[in-house]
Amino acid sequence: MTESAGLRFRYLVEHHDLDGNLTWRDEFDNVVTTQGANLLGNIMFNGTTQITTWYLGLKGTGTAAATDTAATHAGWSEVTGYSESVRQTLTLASFSSRTASNASSPAVFTINASVTVAGVFLISNSTKGGTTGSLYSAGDFSGGANSMSSGTLTINAFALSY
């Protein structure tokens, strides 16, 4: 019997208006990039130095692809219309039963411009709009892109090993 192993993310994103009312929510999976899969394998089995801090960013419209990297993701661009000066840190709890989440410390983005957000990505660089580091994954909202000009986006990430 053969069994595969990997690590993917499922995201739960909620938008709240300025009064704190939930206006929409979406739950979706991601695409693990080739860059991300290679990095994971090389850290586990070839002595590559572990990246200990990861960041969530907001993805614009366009399709995420396995061939995307931090420097080249021609199908989409990053959304930077939020108040925070950097991408938000992903703080996962310890893995248990093949899963971990950031439920105790979700990532929050304060929207401060007219933007269209289509999904989320996971990267090793905190620089808002930056193109260096390793892009582990990117995913699109299941319900399509959402336009907004204010409020907060809260991202709960669930890491699932399979």
C-alpha angles and dihedrals in degrees: 000000000000123000129186126218132201145129124250135168133232117198132206110197124186129187119206123188123230090276092055095253117146107244099174144345134196136186121201146150128242140230112247106220123227086243090056096046092048091048092051092050093046093049092049099042113012106046099255110159113261118247103227101187126053131182137209121224135183117253124214127216119303135075125294114224135194088241093060118117133182089262099040125037102138095173095065145011135221121264110226102171096118134104099239113098094222140026111279121264118246107224109187125188117231117288117261127170089004095301142088134177144189092231092129091051112024120185113252126197120192107213112220104164140044103278141160112219118193102171150319136278134198119221140163095232122080095199111119105236092005122149103201131087129048124311106212099178148340132198141184129229110260091226097049133255122329126214119211141153103196144011130068134292114211117196123200111189124200116196111207124189116204 
